[in-house]
Amino acid sequence: MGHDWYEASDPRMNDVPSALVKSGIDVLSDIRNTLRHSAEGPVVRDTGDHILNPDLGPYARWDGPPRDAAVLIPIIEHGSEPTVILTVRTAHLSSHAGQIAFPGGKIDKEDHGPAAAAIREAEEEIGLEPKAVRLIGELAPYLTGSGFRVVPVVAEVSPDHRLVANPHEVDDVFEVPLSFLMDPANHLRQSRKWEGRDRYFYAMPFGERYIWGVTAGIIRSLYETVYR
């Protein structure tokens, strides 16, 4: 996808801490230790698009009550270099077409909570069988400008499980090293004009992949939950 509508990053916004000097497996261990206590409920902290845009409010483009959703942050332990599974949404979808995302979607009334919804969606989107998923914990709900209250569910996935993209929802499935995503040096804060004002967001370019928006914001939330 093209990115010609993005403005240059504001250098004043890229005041990230020094890069983590940790292996991916150490990062995974830190995530396990931090989220272990969240089995009784998600981590409590304020997170969402509004953190970088406090003047816009948590639901800048939505007037109704927030809509509940969940995404799965699937981590595969490949020896010393764990990876995170991400998807590319199909170009024909009505929202966020062609963008990089975690498996996930709205929480249905039949779902028994965010984790069940995230696992169900992951099975529908990328063929991830529930038996291949081991839950680690939940992050605080991420509030999006489009009116969603998204609970990120962090889980480990069996490394020998074969993933199959649902062509109706997903164009591609790929993996990114966990150590790359948890290195704050890779967390760029960029902006674009929205209704005449600068709107800031995180972006994490990875080769030809451009991870940004809510997906990058959730990754940043995971980082801040573990290392802040």
Secondary structure, DSSP 4 states (H G I P E B T S, - for coil): ---TTPPPP-GGG--PPPPP---HHHHHHHHHHHHGGGGGS------BGGGT-TTT-TTTT--SPPEEEEEEEEEE--TT--EEEEEEE-TT-SSSTT-EE-SEEEPPTTSSSHHHHHHHHHHHHH---GGGEEEEEEPPPEE-TTSEEEEEEEEEE-TTPPP---TTTEEEEEEEEHHHHT-GGG-EEEEEEETTEEEEEEEEEETTEEEEHHHHHHHHHHHHHHH-
